[in-house]
């Protein structure tokens, strides 16, 4: 039983190495086609929302809130 498990693990390790070689090979078509990316976009914490926070709305005058509603509704 242990011998079969050891052989299975060795086979899995060999398959993973083969996949890594295929993916990271400089002549690989997948990398050149852009289907496999080595580096991706870095996440950003900043929010680019057009809607102001509740704190800024709290500090607004009613006329500013009216202008905000008109601007957000696209009128």
Secondary structure, 3 states (H helix, E strand, C coil): CHHHHHHHHHHHHHHHHHHHHHHHCCCCHHHHHCCCCCCCCCCCCCCCCCCCCHHHHHCCCHHHHHHHHHHHHCC
